[in-house]
Amino acid sequence: MSDAPRARLAATSVHLPSRYRTMEEIRARIAATGGYAPPAGWLEDLTGVHGVHVRAAGENASDLAAAAARTALDEAGLRIGDVDLLLFAATAHDLIEPATAHITAAKLGASCPAFDVKNACNSVLNAMEVASALIAAGRYRTVLVACGEVGSMVVRWHVPDHEALTRAMPGYTVSDAGAALVLTAGPAGDDDPGVLFMRFGADSAAWDACTIACGGTMHLHSQADEHTTLRLNGDLLHTGAVDYLPTARAAAGELDAARSAAFIALHQIGVPQYHEMIERLALPAQRCMPTVARHGNCGAASLPLQLVRAEEAGLVEEGDLVAMIGVASGLSFGLALVRW
């Protein structure tokens, strides 16, 4: 048994806005702009996604994160004053400055240290890594990871032609969502629950494969659709993200452990890509859950969503091994194995 404490996943929650936008509504809105009109059913046939969740008017990333965080704290039997560190982890943010973690903390009434962890759709996985390391080092005992995604802001509605529509395709499947994890310090015995290991890798030369370009030093004030919306600059829809990630294939030993888990959560951007990930990584499909068709791509909230749905369905029980596999723009790969 290690003398260092192990980060234990004390609670996981998800918050999905009640408003739901179907793919037919999305198609009709694209057609209404007077540009290229996709054929009826084409978007759903290509992505397998039926619709996405959309935030209420005036609702920000921090609001979605705070809503999920309140639920997670209640489930863990904790109050906000029990939290030693708050990490905001998402593709989205409220402002360029300050960190959205501070806005989320203020809405929760937290007085602990707070900062952002940002790595596209792997943000929550990377925040778990940071939290686990800090807990193991004895710096903090309770860490709250809060995620708020507002993908509805980066959808391109006016497209001049079919090629532009294809480049904008990822935006039509992204959902707004909040998620939260509570990690607490616990013993690190062989059978004790918690985060057992995490593995990350990246192919950063492919950083421009999928981008939202505005808001940074390259295109700070740009209003061009190519900069303000989620855009494919490569061919991930047809080639597959796994082809860009030799680190995913190199993690053979860790993937073997993940394949033996009772439940495997993996990031999902569309139904074809979900099945491709299962095939390419040789994952047991019966121990995975396809949530993207109903809920869309929830960004960094995707993995927590699957954990919540798996627990609700009775697919994971105390003592089970749970794997979390993430793929994100950048491009990056992440893998975590957790004992429930």
C-alpha positions as CSV (number, residue, x, y, z in Angstrom):
1,M,0.0,0.0,0.0
2,S,1.3,3.4,-0.9
3,D,1.8,6.1,1.7
4,A,0.5,8.7,-0.7
5,P,-3.3,9.2,-0.7
6,R,-5.2,8.2,-3.8
7,A,-7.8,10.5,-5.5
8,R,-11.2,8.9,-5.1
9,L,-14.1,9.8,-7.3
10,A,-16.7,10.7,-4.7
11,A,-19.4,11.9,-7.0
12,T,-20.0,12.5,-10.7
13,S,-22.9,14.6,-12.1
14,V,-24.2,16.0,-15.4
15,H,-26.5,18.9,-16.1
16,L,-28.3,19.0,-19.5
17,P,-30.4,22.0,-20.5
18,S,-34.0,21.2,-21.1
19,R,-34.2,22.8,-24.5
20,Y,-33.6,20.3,-27.3
21,R,-32.8,21.1,-30.9
22,T,-33.4,18.3,-33.5
23,M,-31.3,17.8,-36.5
24,E,-34.3,18.7,-38.7
25,E,-34.6,22.0,-36.9
26,I,-30.9,22.6,-37.5
27,R,-31.3,21.7,-41.2
28,A,-34.3,24.1,-41.5
29,R,-32.3,26.9,-39.9
30,I,-29.4,26.4,-42.3
31,A,-31.8,26.4,-45.3
32,A,-33.5,29.6,-44.0
33,T,-30.3,31.6,-44.3
34,G,-30.5,31.5,-48.1
35,G,-27.3,29.7,-48.6
36,Y,-26.7,26.0,-49.3
37,A,-29.6,23.8,-48.1
38,P,-28.7,20.3,-47.1
39,P,-31.1,17.6,-48.1
40,A,-33.7,16.5,-45.5
41,G,-32.3,13.8,-43.3
42,W,-28.7,14.2,-44.6
43,L,-27.2,15.6,-41.4
44,E,-28.7,12.8,-39.2
45,D,-27.7,10.1,-41.7
46,L,-24.1,11.3,-41.8
47,T,-23.6,11.9,-38.0
48,G,-26.2,9.5,-36.5
49,V,-27.1,12.3,-34.1
50,H,-30.8,13.0,-33.5
51,G,-30.4,16.4,-31.7
52,V,-28.5,18.5,-29.2
53,H,-29.1,20.3,-25.9
54,V,-29.2,24.1,-26.0
55,R,-28.7,26.5,-23.1
56,A,-31.3,29.0,-22.0
57,A,-30.9,32.6,-23.0
58,G,-28.2,34.3,-21.0
59,E,-26.9,31.0,-19.6
60,N,-23.1,30.9,-19.6
61,A,-20.5,28.1,-19.3
62,S,-20.0,28.9,-15.6
63,D,-23.8,28.6,-15.0
64,L,-23.9,25.1,-16.5
65,A,-20.7,24.1,-14.5
66,A,-22.2,25.5,-11.3
67,A,-25.5,23.6,-11.7
68,A,-23.6,20.3,-12.2
69,A,-21.3,21.1,-9.3
70,R,-24.1,21.7,-6.8
71,T,-25.5,18.2,-7.7
72,A,-22.1,16.5,-7.3
73,L,-21.5,18.1,-4.0
74,D,-24.9,17.0,-2.7
75,E,-24.3,13.5,-3.9
76,A,-20.9,13.5,-2.2
77,G,-22.5,14.8,1.0
78,L,-20.2,17.9,1.0
79,R,-20.7,21.6,1.1
80,I,-18.8,24.1,-1.0
81,G,-16.8,25.1,2.1
82,D,-15.3,21.5,2.1
83,V,-13.7,22.1,-1.3
84,D,-10.0,22.8,-1.2
85,L,-9.5,23.5,-4.9
86,L,-11.9,24.2,-7.8
87,L,-10.8,23.4,-11.4
88,F,-12.9,24.6,-14.3
89,A,-12.3,22.2,-17.3
90,A,-14.0,22.7,-20.6
91,T,-13.5,23.7,-24.2
92,A,-15.7,26.8,-23.4
93,H,-15.1,29.8,-21.2
94,D,-17.0,32.9,-20.1
95,L,-14.3,35.4,-20.7
96,I,-10.7,35.5,-21.9
97,E,-9.8,36.9,-18.5
98,P,-10.3,36.0,-15.7
99,A,-10.3,32.2,-15.6
100,T,-13.9,30.9,-15.7
101,A,-13.0,28.9,-12.6
102,H,-13.3,32.1,-10.6
103,I,-16.7,33.0,-12.0
104,T,-17.9,29.4,-11.3
105,A,-16.5,29.6,-7.8
106,A,-18.2,32.9,-7.1
107,K,-21.6,31.5,-8.2
108,L,-21.0,28.5,-5.9
109,G,-19.8,30.7,-3.0
110,A,-16.4,29.1,-2.9
111,S,-13.4,30.8,-1.3
112,C,-10.8,28.2,-2.2
113,P,-8.1,28.5,-4.9
114,A,-9.4,28.1,-8.4
115,F,-8.0,27.9,-11.9
116,D,-8.8,26.6,-15.4
117,V,-7.5,23.4,-17.1
118,K,-8.1,23.6,-20.8
119,N,-7.3,20.9,-23.4
120,A,-10.4,20.9,-25.7
121,C,-12.5,17.8,-25.1
122,N,-9.9,16.2,-22.9
123,S,-10.1,19.1,-20.4
124,V,-11.9,17.0,-17.7
125,L,-9.5,14.1,-18.1
126,N,-6.6,16.5,-17.7
127,A,-8.2,18.1,-14.7
128,M,-8.5,14.7,-13.2
129,E,-4.8,14.2,-13.7
130,V,-4.0,17.5,-12.0
131,A,-6.4,16.8,-9.1
132,S,-5.0,13.3,-8.6
133,A,-1.4,14.5,-8.6
134,L,-2.2,17.3,-6.1
135,I,-4.1,15.0,-3.8
136,A,-1.3,12.4,-4.0
137,A,1.2,15.1,-3.1
138,G,-0.9,16.1,0.0
139,R,-1.6,19.6,-1.3
140,Y,-5.4,19.2,-1.2
141,R,-7.9,16.7,0.1
142,T,-11.0,17.6,-1.8
143,V,-11.0,18.9,-5.4
144,L,-14.0,19.9,-7.4
145,V,-13.8,19.7,-11.2
146,A,-16.5,21.7,-12.9
147,C,-17.2,21.7,-16.6
148,G,-19.5,23.9,-18.7
149,E,-19.9,23.5,-22.4
150,V,-21.7,25.9,-24.8
151,G,-21.2,24.4,-28.2
152,S,-24.4,26.1,-29.5
153,M,-22.3,29.3,-29.8
154,V,-20.0,27.9,-32.5
155,V,-22.5,26.7,-35.0
156,R,-22.2,28.0,-38.6
157,W,-25.7,28.8,-39.9
158,H,-25.0,30.3,-43.3
159,V,-23.0,28.0,-45.6
160,P,-22.4,28.9,-49.3
161,D,-21.9,25.4,-50.5
162,H,-21.7,21.7,-49.7
163,E,-17.9,21.9,-48.9
164,A,-18.5,24.7,-46.4
165,L,-21.2,22.6,-44.8
166,T,-18.9,19.6,-44.4
167,R,-16.2,21.8,-42.8
168,A,-18.8,23.1,-40.4
169,M,-20.2,19.7,-39.7
170,P,-18.8,19.2,-36.1
171,G,-20.7,22.3,-34.9
172,Y,-24.1,20.7,-35.7
173,T,-23.5,17.8,-33.3
174,V,-22.2,19.7,-30.3
175,S,-24.4,20.0,-27.2
176,D,-24.5,22.5,-24.3
177,A,-23.9,20.6,-21.0
178,G,-22.5,20.9,-17.5
179,A,-20.6,18.2,-15.6
180,A,-18.8,17.9,-12.3
181,L,-16.5,15.5,-10.5
182,V,-15.7,15.5,-6.8
183,L,-12.3,13.9,-6.0
184,T,-11.3,13.3,-2.4
185,A,-8.2,11.8,-0.7
186,G,-8.4,8.2,0.4
187,P,-6.2,5.2,1.1
188,A,-4.2,3.6,-1.7
189,G,-4.5,-0.1,-0.9
190,D,-4.7,-2.7,-3.6
191,D,-8.5,-2.9,-3.4
192,D,-9.3,0.7,-2.5
193,P,-11.3,2.8,-4.9
194,G,-9.9,5.8,-6.8
195,V,-7.9,6.8,-9.8
196,L,-5.4,3.9,-10.5
197,F,-3.5,5.4,-13.4
198,M,-3.8,7.9,-16.2
199,R,-2.0,8.1,-19.6
200,F,-1.8,11.0,-22.0
201,G,-0.2,11.6,-25.4
202,A,-0.5,14.1,-28.2
203,D,0.2,14.6,-31.9
204,S,0.5,18.4,-31.7
205,A,1.7,18.8,-35.3
206,A,-2.0,18.2,-36.2
207,W,-3.2,21.1,-34.0
208,D,-5.1,22.8,-36.9
209,A,-7.2,19.8,-37.8
210,C,-10.2,21.2,-36.0
211,T,-10.4,24.8,-34.8
212,I,-12.4,27.7,-33.4
213,A,-10.0,30.4,-34.4
214,C,-11.3,33.7,-32.9
215,G,-10.7,35.1,-29.5
216,G,-6.9,34.6,-29.4
217,T,-3.9,36.5,-30.7
218,M,-4.4,35.1,-34.2
219,H,-7.9,36.4,-34.8
220,L,-9.0,38.3,-31.6
221,H,-11.7,40.4,-33.1
222,S,-12.6,38.4,-36.2
223,Q,-16.3,38.1,-37.1
224,A,-15.7,35.8,-40.1
225,D,-17.6,32.5,-40.0
226,E,-14.4,30.6,-40.6
227,H,-13.0,31.9,-37.4
228,T,-16.1,32.1,-35.0
229,T,-17.4,28.6,-35.7
230,L,-16.2,25.1,-35.1
231,R,-14.4,24.1,-38.3
232,L,-12.8,21.0,-39.7
233,N,-9.5,21.8,-41.5
234,G,-8.7,18.1,-42.1
235,D,-10.8,15.0,-42.9
236,L,-11.5,13.6,-39.4
237,L,-15.1,12.8,-40.4
238,H,-13.9,10.1,-42.8
239,T,-10.3,9.3,-41.8
240,G,-10.8,8.9,-38.0
241,A,-9.0,10.6,-35.1
242,V,-7.3,7.4,-34.1
243,D,-5.2,7.6,-37.3
244,Y,-3.7,10.8,-36.0
245,L,-2.9,9.4,-32.6
246,P,0.0,7.0,-32.6
247,T,0.1,7.5,-28.8
248,A,-3.3,5.8,-28.6
249,R,-2.0,2.7,-30.3
250,A,1.2,2.8,-28.3
251,A,-0.6,2.6,-25.0
252,A,-1.0,-1.2,-25.5
253,G,-0.6,-2.3,-21.9
254,E,-2.9,0.4,-20.5
255,L,-5.5,-0.3,-23.2
256,D,-5.5,-4.0,-22.3
257,A,-6.4,-3.0,-18.7
258,A,-9.1,-0.6,-20.0
259,R,-10.6,-3.4,-22.1
260,S,-11.1,-5.5,-19.0
261,A,-13.1,-2.7,-17.2
262,A,-16.7,-3.2,-16.3
263,F,-17.6,0.0,-18.2
264,I,-15.7,2.0,-20.8
265,A,-16.6,5.6,-21.4
266,L,-15.1,7.1,-24.6
267,H,-15.4,10.5,-26.2
268,Q,-18.1,10.6,-28.9
269,I,-18.4,13.1,-31.7
270,G,-20.8,11.1,-33.9
271,V,-22.1,7.6,-34.2
272,P,-19.8,6.5,-37.1
273,Q,-16.8,7.8,-35.1
274,Y,-18.0,6.0,-32.0
275,H,-18.1,2.7,-33.8
276,E,-14.7,3.4,-35.4
277,M,-13.1,4.0,-32.0
278,I,-14.5,0.7,-30.7
279,E,-13.2,-1.2,-33.7
280,R,-9.8,0.5,-33.9
281,L,-9.1,0.2,-30.2
282,A,-10.6,-3.3,-30.0
283,L,-13.0,-2.3,-27.2
284,P,-15.8,-4.6,-26.1
285,A,-18.9,-2.8,-27.4
286,Q,-21.2,-4.4,-24.9
287,R,-19.4,-2.5,-22.1
288,C,-19.6,0.8,-23.8
289,M,-22.6,3.2,-24.1
290,P,-23.5,5.2,-27.2
291,T,-24.8,8.5,-25.8
292,V,-24.0,10.7,-28.8
293,A,-27.1,9.8,-30.9
294,R,-29.5,11.2,-28.2
295,H,-27.3,13.9,-26.5
296,G,-24.9,15.0,-29.2
297,N,-21.2,15.7,-28.6
298,C,-21.0,17.2,-25.1
299,G,-17.4,18.2,-25.4
300,A,-15.4,17.7,-22.2
301,A,-18.7,16.8,-20.4
302,S,-19.0,13.7,-22.6
303,L,-17.2,11.2,-20.3
304,P,-18.9,12.4,-17.1
305,L,-22.3,12.0,-18.9
306,Q,-21.5,8.4,-19.8
307,L,-20.4,7.6,-16.2
308,V,-23.7,9.0,-14.8
309,R,-25.8,7.1,-17.4
310,A,-23.9,3.9,-16.7
311,E,-24.4,4.2,-13.0
312,E,-28.1,5.0,-13.5
313,A,-28.4,1.8,-15.7
314,G,-26.7,-0.3,-13.1
315,L,-23.7,-1.0,-15.3
316,V,-21.2,-0.1,-12.7
317,E,-21.1,-1.2,-9.0
318,E,-18.8,-0.6,-6.1
319,G,-15.4,-2.1,-6.7
320,D,-15.8,-2.2,-10.5
321,L,-13.0,-1.0,-12.8
322,V,-14.1,1.9,-15.1
323,A,-12.1,3.2,-18.0
324,M,-12.3,6.7,-19.5
325,I,-10.9,7.2,-23.0
326,G,-10.6,10.7,-24.5
327,V,-9.7,12.1,-27.9
328,A,-9.6,15.9,-28.5
329,S,-8.6,18.6,-30.9
330,G,-4.9,19.4,-30.6
331,L,-4.7,16.4,-31.1
332,S,-4.5,14.6,-27.9
333,F,-5.4,11.2,-26.4
334,G,-6.2,10.4,-22.7
335,L,-6.9,7.3,-20.7
336,A,-7.9,6.8,-17.1
337,L,-8.6,3.7,-15.1
338,V,-10.7,4.2,-12.0
339,R,-11.9,1.7,-9.3
340,W,-15.5,2.7,-8.5
